[in-house]
Amino acid sequence: MPLSPTGKIDRKRLGTYDIPVEIDEDPNYVAPVTELEKEITAAWEKSLHRSRVGLYDNFFEIGGHSLKILETLVLLKPRFPKLKINDFFVYSTVHTMAERVIELMDAAEEEDSFAGSEEIRDLAEFPLVFGKNSKPFVSAQNHILLTGATGYLGSSLLYQLLQTSEAVIYCLIRAKEGEEPYQRLVDVMKGYHGAEITRKMENRVVAVRGDLQQSNLGLSPQDSALLSQHLDSIIHCGAEVKHFGSTDYFTKVNVESTDRLLDLARGKDVRFHYVSTLGIPEDLAFLGLWESFTEGSGYDAVATENVYTNSKLEAEKLVIRACEEEGVATSVYRVGNLSCYSTTGMFQKNIDNNAFYRMLKAMLLLGKAPRVHWQVDFAPVDYAGASISALALQEKSAVDCSTSAIRCKSLM
């Protein structure tokens, strides 16, 4: 076993080891038939170090993982440039991937509605208002449940709530082995805001052990009763923000968790603030669906190809439906690309998890960039946290159930 300098098993190095796979005779083996299937099979066999891959073998069940996806893409991209990382999660057999390649090759012949030198135009925020039949009044926000508080945006939002409100803030924290939830939160906040933030947190912040993926949010009976008794506001900022993975996983983490949190607000005077993504209008526009959406096709008629963006879209549907059909006072805040703190230049600790940063890093390392006619939004994370906090604490945000487009020019 590879060891770290402290004598512990080095799990990262262990994960890079190639383990020889001995192939037993498989009675269910089906050989590839078409030239396309054979080409994909050959790439899989080379990257996975297998002597034989069947037409219906699952990539992840025969030794595949995220690093192997990249190896395989290196082999396939020259011939099939439209293939993406997430295609391996959705089309995980040679048979389905071959069908996907044919679909992509056909689609490549169609002109992108935003390609070429077309004039860049703003996407009108939509829907501006929803839930006109929601309750005209809800209670003040003195006890707020915040999810995602240990994340980059969530920690900034917690900081702003501590500065601009008198509320008690309950932070849902996923337990880690050997680490107390409150201490984990304190360590994150100190890392971004210095040791003095701990004084602000005393008697104002309550760390609640839980997990968005579990039924009842993984809450203990005592914590469940505590929240049920005191909550008058929920700010849902927690999410899986990777841009690739299985649809089932993103549904469980980003969509079902939103429904569980809505359960805490249904039938009560509890406001619900949902932090979504600007990727929704952007992705729908690139698919040519944004105009039909804004002209009345509605949420149920649209979906995006990106698993992360689509999971946020599906969660938005739940939030708006809860407002319109059940009278829950909800608001949606679509956030774009987050940059560093405007005051200190500090960026998120897990910088390699930031998809936009990874793309910029790749351009710098390769010395190349896409030839695109493109404008990109950036929002300093402290601006984003301050904006959401200011909007969420307004009484109007609960009455109108409005989405709000916040432009950096206005903030500056």
C-alpha positions in Angstrom: 0.0 0.0 0.0 1.3 3.5 -0.8 1.9 5.5 2.4 1.8 9.3 3.1 4.7 11.0 5.0 2.7 10.5 8.2 2.5 6.7 7.7 -1.2 6.6 6.7 -2.5 5.0 3.5 -2.2 7.5 0.6 -5.6 7.1 -0.9 -5.0 9.5 -3.8 -1.9 7.6 -5.0 -3.8 4.3 -4.4 -6.6 5.5 -6.7 -4.1 6.1 -9.6 -2.9 2.5 -9.6 -4.0 0.3 -12.5 -5.2 -3.1 -11.3 -4.9 -5.9 -13.9 -8.3 -7.3 -14.6 -8.4 -11.0 -15.3 -11.2 -11.8 -17.7 -13.3 -14.9 -17.1 -15.4 -16.3 -19.9 -18.6 -14.3 -19.8 -21.6 -16.2 -21.2 -23.4 -12.8 -21.6 -20.6 -11.3 -23.7 -21.9 -9.6 -26.9 -19.3 -8.5 -29.4 -19.5 -5.1 -31.1 -21.0 -5.2 -34.6 -20.7 -1.9 -36.4 -17.4 -0.1 -37.2 -18.5 2.7 -34.8 -19.1 0.2 -32.0 -15.7 -1.4 -32.6 -14.0 1.9 -32.5 -15.6 2.8 -29.2 -14.8 -0.6 -27.8 -11.2 -0.3 -28.8 -10.9 3.0 -26.9 -12.5 1.5 -23.8 -10.3 -1.6 -23.9 -7.1 0.6 -24.2 -8.0 3.0 -21.4 -9.4 0.3 -19.0 -6.6 -2.2 -19.8 -9.0 -4.9 -20.7 -8.6 -7.4 -23.4 -12.3 -7.5 -24.2 -15.3 -5.2 -23.7 -18.8 -6.3 -24.6 -21.4 -4.2 -26.3 -23.5 -4.0 -23.1 -20.8 -3.8 -20.5 -21.2 -0.8 -18.2 -18.2 1.5 -18.2 -18.2 2.0 -14.4 -18.8 -1.7 -13.6 -15.7 -2.8 -15.6 -13.2 -0.4 -13.9 -14.2 3.0 -15.3 -14.1 6.2 -13.2 -13.7 10.0 -13.8 -10.0 9.8 -14.6 -10.6 6.9 -17.0 -13.3 9.0 -18.7 -10.6 11.6 -19.5 -8.3 9.0 -20.9 -11.0 7.6 -23.0 -12.0 11.0 -24.3 -8.5 11.7 -25.4 -8.8 8.6 -27.7 -12.3 9.4 -29.0 -12.4 13.2 -29.2 -10.3 13.5 -32.4 -13.0 11.5 -34.2 -16.0 12.5 -32.2 -15.4 16.1 -30.8 -18.9 16.5 -29.5 -18.6 13.8 -26.9 -18.6 15.1 -23.3 -17.7 13.8 -19.9 -21.3 13.5 -18.9 -22.1 11.3 -21.9 -20.3 8.5 -20.1 -22.6 8.8 -17.1 -25.8 8.8 -19.3 -24.7 6.5 -22.1 -22.5 4.0 -20.1 -22.4 1.1 -22.5 -20.8 0.8 -25.9 -24.2 0.3 -27.5 -25.8 3.4 -26.0 -22.6 5.5 -26.6 -22.6 4.6 -30.3 -26.2 5.8 -30.5 -25.2 9.0 -28.8 -22.3 9.6 -31.2 -24.7 9.2 -34.2 -27.1 11.6 -32.5 -24.3 14.2 -32.0 -23.0 13.8 -35.5 -26.5 14.5 -36.9 -26.9 17.5 -34.5 -23.5 19.0 -35.6 -24.9 19.6 -39.0 -27.5 21.9 -37.6 -26.6 25.6 -37.1 -26.5 26.8 -33.6 -28.9 29.7 -33.1 -26.2 31.6 -31.2 -23.3 30.7 -33.5 -21.2 32.9 -35.7 -21.2 36.7 -35.4 -24.7 37.3 -34.3 -25.2 40.3 -32.0 -24.9 39.5 -28.4 -28.1 40.2 -26.6 -29.3 40.1 -23.0 -31.7 37.4 -21.9 -34.7 39.0 -20.2 -35.1 37.5 -16.7 -38.1 35.2 -16.6 -40.4 34.6 -14.8 -40.3 38.0 -13.1 -43.3 37.3 -10.8 -45.0 34.1 -9.9 -47.4 32.9 -7.2 -49.9 35.8 -7.3 -52.3 33.9 -5.1 -49.7 33.3 -2.3 -50.3 34.6 1.2 -50.2 38.4 1.4 -48.3 38.4 4.7 -45.8 36.1 6.5 -44.0 36.5 9.8 -40.7 38.2 10.2 -37.5 36.3 9.6 -36.0 35.8 13.0 -35.1 32.2 12.8 -33.5 31.2 9.5 -32.4 27.8 8.3 -29.4 28.1 5.9 -28.1 25.2 3.8 -24.7 25.1 2.2 -23.1 27.3 4.9 -19.7 25.5 4.6 -19.6 26.3 0.9 -18.1 29.3 -0.9 -21.3 31.3 -1.5 -23.1 29.9 1.6 -20.4 31.1 4.0 -20.5 34.5 2.4 -24.3 34.5 2.8 -23.9 33.5 6.5 -21.5 36.4 7.0 -23.9 38.9 5.5 -26.8 37.6 7.5 -24.8 38.0 10.7 -23.9 41.6 9.7 -27.3 42.8 8.5 -29.9 41.0 10.7 -30.5 40.0 14.2 -31.8 36.5 13.3 -30.8 33.2 14.8 -29.3 31.2 11.9 -29.6 27.4 11.9 -27.0 25.9 9.6 -27.5 22.4 8.3 -24.1 20.7 8.4 -23.3 17.3 7.1 -21.4 15.2 9.7 -17.8 14.2 9.0 -16.1 11.5 10.9 -14.3 12.9 14.0 -15.5 16.4 13.4 -18.2 18.4 15.2 -20.6 20.3 12.9 -20.2 23.6 14.7 -16.4 23.4 14.7 -16.4 22.5 11.0 -18.5 25.6 10.3 -16.2 27.8 12.5 -13.1 26.6 10.7 -14.7 27.5 7.3 -15.8 31.0 8.5 -12.4 31.8 10.1 -10.7 30.8 6.9 -12.6 33.4 4.9 -13.4 36.1 7.5 -10.7 35.8 10.2 -10.9 34.8 13.8 -13.1 37.7 14.8 -16.1 36.2 13.1 -16.4 33.6 15.9 -17.6 36.4 18.2 -20.4 37.2 15.8 -21.4 33.6 15.6 -21.8 33.1 19.4 -25.4 32.8 20.4 -26.5 33.6 16.8 -25.5 30.5 14.9 -26.7 27.0 15.6 -25.1 24.0 13.8 -27.7 21.4 13.0 -26.3 17.9 12.1 -28.1 16.8 8.9 -27.8 15.6 5.3 -29.7 16.9 2.3 -29.6 13.5 0.7 -31.4 11.6 3.5 -35.0 11.4 4.3 -36.2 14.0 6.8 -32.8 15.7 6.0 -31.1 13.3 8.3 -32.3 15.3 11.3 -32.6 13.9 14.8 -36.0 14.0 16.4 -34.9 16.8 18.7 -33.5 18.9 15.9 -36.6 18.3 13.7 -38.8 19.4 16.5 -36.6 22.5 17.1 -36.8 23.6 13.5 -40.5 22.9 13.3 -41.2 25.1 16.3 -39.0 28.1 15.5 -38.4 28.4 11.8 -39.8 31.3 9.9 -37.4 31.3 6.9 -35.3 28.9 4.8 -32.5 29.9 2.5 -31.5 26.9 0.4 -28.0 27.5 -0.9 -26.6 23.9 -0.6 -26.1 21.9 -3.8 -23.9 19.6 -5.8 -22.3 22.0 -8.3 -20.2 19.6 -10.4 -21.2 19.6 -14.0 -21.0 15.9 -14.7 -22.4 12.8 -13.0 -25.4 10.5 -13.1 -28.9 12.0 -13.4 -30.1 9.9 -10.5 -27.4 11.4 -8.2 -28.1 15.0 -9.1 -31.9 14.4 -8.7 -31.3 13.0 -5.3 -28.9 15.7 -4.1 -30.3 18.8 -5.8 -34.0 18.1 -6.5 -35.3 15.8 -3.8 -33.5 17.8 -1.1 -35.3 20.9 -2.2 -38.6 19.1 -1.9 -37.7 17.9 1.6 -36.9 21.5 2.6 -40.1 22.7 1.2 -41.9 20.3 3.5 -40.7 22.5 6.4 -42.5 25.4 4.9 -45.7 23.9 3.6 -48.8 24.9 5.5 -46.8 27.3 7.7 -45.8 31.0 7.7 -42.3 30.2 6.5 -40.5 32.0 3.6 -38.5 29.9 1.2 -35.5 31.4 -0.7 -34.0 29.2 -3.4 -30.5 29.9 -4.8 -30.5 28.8 -8.4 -28.2 29.4 -11.4 -27.9 31.7 -14.4 -27.0 28.6 -16.3 -30.7 27.9 -16.7 -31.5 30.8 -19.1 -28.0 30.5 -20.7 -28.4 26.8 -21.4 -32.0 27.1 -22.6 -30.9 29.9 -24.9 -28.1 27.8 -26.5 -30.6 25.0 -27.0 -33.0 27.5 -28.7 -35.6 27.1 -26.0 -35.5 30.3 -24.1 -37.8 32.4 -26.3 -40.5 29.7 -26.4 -40.1 29.4 -22.6 -40.6 33.1 -22.1 -43.5 33.2 -24.5 -45.5 30.7 -22.6 -44.4 27.1 -23.1 -43.8 26.9 -19.4 -41.4 25.0 -17.1 -42.8 21.6 -17.9 -41.9 22.0 -21.6 -38.1 22.6 -21.1 -35.0 20.8 -20.0 -31.3 21.3 -20.4 -28.5 18.8 -21.4 -26.2 19.7 -18.5 -27.0 17.5 -15.4 -26.2 20.2 -12.9 -28.2 22.9 -14.7 -31.1 20.6 -15.3 -31.3 19.6 -11.7 -31.5 23.2 -10.6 -34.2 23.7 -13.3 -36.2 20.8 -11.9 -35.8 22.2 -8.4 -37.0 25.6 -9.6 -40.1 23.9 -10.9 -40.8 22.5 -7.4 -40.3 25.9 -5.7 -42.5 27.8 -8.1 -45.2 25.0 -8.0 -45.1 25.2 -4.2 -45.7 28.9 -4.4 -48.5 28.8 -7.0 -50.3 25.7 -5.9 -49.7 25.5 -2.1 -49.2 29.2 -1.2 -45.7 28.9 0.1 -43.9 32.3 0.0 -41.0 31.6 -2.3 -38.3 33.5 -4.1 -35.6 32.4 -6.6 -32.2 33.9 -7.0 -30.2 32.9 -10.1 -26.4 33.3 -9.4 -23.7 33.4 -12.1 -20.0 32.8 -12.1 -18.6 33.6 -8.6 -15.2 35.3 -8.5 -13.0 36.2 -5.5 -13.8 38.5 -2.6 -13.7 42.1 -3.9 -11.9 43.2 -0.7 -9.2 40.6 -0.2 -9.0 38.7 -3.5 -9.5 35.4 -1.6 -11.0 32.6 -3.7 -12.7 29.4 -2.7 -10.6 26.9 -0.8 -11.5 24.0 -3.1 -10.7 26.0 -6.2 -10.3 22.9 -8.4 -14.0 22.2 -7.9 -14.8 25.4 -9.7 -15.7 24.4 -13.3 -15.1 27.9 -14.7 -11.7 28.2 -13.1 -10.7 24.8 -14.5 -11.6 25.9 -18.0 -9.5 29.1 -17.6 -6.6 27.1 -16.2 -6.8 24.7 -19.2 -6.7 27.7 -21.6 -3.6 29.1 -19.9 -1.8 25.7 -19.8 -2.6 25.0 -23.4 -2.0 28.5 -24.6 -5.3 28.3 -26.6 -8.9 29.5 -26.2 -12.1 28.8 -28.1 -12.9 31.2 -30.9 -16.3 32.3 -29.7 -18.4 35.5 -29.6 -19.1 35.4 -25.9 -19.7 37.6 -22.9 -19.3 36.2 -19.4 -20.7 37.4 -16.2 -18.6 37.5 -13.0 -19.9 38.4 -9.5 -17.5 38.8 -6.5 -18.7 36.3 -3.9 -19.2 39.0 -1.3 -21.4 41.0 -3.7 -23.5 37.9 -4.4 -23.9 37.1 -0.7 -24.8 40.7 0.1 -27.3 40.9 -2.7 -29.1 37.6 -1.8 -29.2 38.6 1.9 -30.6 42.1 1.2 -33.3 40.7 -1.1 -34.2 37.8 1.1 -34.7 40.1 4.2 -37.1 42.4 2.3 -40.7 41.9 3.1 -41.5 42.4 -0.6 -39.6 39.3 -1.5 -42.2 37.1 0.2 -45.2 39.0 -1.0 -44.5 39.1 -4.7 -42.5 35.9 -5.0 -40.3 37.6 -7.5 -37.0 36.6 -9.2 -34.5 39.5 -9.3 -31.8 40.2 -11.8 -28.9 41.9 -10.1 -26.4 43.5 -12.4 -22.8 44.1 -11.3 -22.9 47.6 -12.9 -25.7 48.6 -10.5 -24.0 47.1 -7.5 -20.7 48.9 -8.3 
